[in-house]
Amino acid sequence: MPKKTPIFPGPNTARGAVLAVLLSNEDQLGSEPLRGRITLAAIVRALKRKYHWPIETESFPSNSADGRATWATVYSLPAEVITKALNAGGRDWLKSRKAGASGDPGM
């Protein structure tokens, strides 16, 4: 089955916020668009299934703040996917996120 081309979600959505972090290779730490609304795992699942982003998942044992054993999960995009996405309109998409976040009435 041929791979589908990834699709950019709305720039100012929770999915857009997560994808922006993945494209920039920055850490995601429960940013405001995610708190109390939907889990990061659910957003990643939608980005993989509905938007066709080949997000990689790595889980490993960790400790919670109160010392309990738990699992931590890291999500990432392969470097070649990031490069291809940025060259295929991703830079403009990221700029549209910044313009929308600043309250630019032109967006």
N, C-alpha and C positions, 0 to 999 in steps of 0.2 A: 504494500500500500504506500503510495507516495506521500512524502511529508507535506503538510499544509503550511502555507506561509503565515507567520505570526501576524496577528491583527493588534493594533494599538487600541486600548479601551479609551473611554472618555478621559481627557487629561485631568479633570478635577474630581475624579471619583476615587473611592478607596482602592479599586483595582489599579487605577492610574498611579496612585501614590506608591503602591507596592512595586509596580513595574518600574517606576522612575528610580526607586532605590536599587532594584536589581540591575538596571542599565548603568547606573553610576557606580556600581560595586561598593556602595556604602552600607553600613550596618543599619538594620531595621530594628528599632527598639520600641515597639508599641506606640507608634506615632498617634497623634490625636484622631485622624480619620478612622482608626481601628478600635480604639478603646470603647468597650461596651456595646459595640454594634455587631460585629462579625469577627470570627477568628481569622488569623493570618492564614491558617491552613485552608480554610474555605476559600479565601481569595486566591491563594496559589492554585488550588484545584480548578477554579474557574479560569484562571489565566492559562492553565495547561489544556483544559478540555475545550472551552469555548473560544479562547483566543489563540490557541495553538503555540504557546510559548514553551520551549523545551527546558523547563525549570528543573534543575537537579536538586535532590533532597538528601541531606546527610543528617542522621540522628545519632546521638551518643549520650551515654550516661552523664548526669550532672547532679548538682546539689541545689536545692531551692534556698532562698534567703534564710529560712528557718532551720536549715540543716537536713531536711528530708531528701531522700534520693528521688530523682526524677529523670526525665529525658529532655534533652535540648535538641532542637532541629534548626539546621541552617539551610537556607534556600539560596541558590545561585544560578546564574546563566553562564554557559561556556563563553570564553573570551571571543571566539569567532562569531557566536550569535550576537553578542553585544556590538561588535564591530559592524557586522552586516546590518543590524537594526538601525544603528546610528547613521549609517550611510544611506539607508532606505527611508529617510524621513524622520528618524528618531530624534535628531537634533532639533528639528523644528517642533516636533511633538513636545519635547522637554521644555523648549522656550515657551510654548503655548501654556504649559502648566504654570510656569513662573509668572507669565503675564496675567493669567486668570487668578492666581493667588494674590497678586498685588492689587487686584481690584480694577484692572485696566478695563474701562468701559468698552473698548474696542473688541473684547473677546466675547 
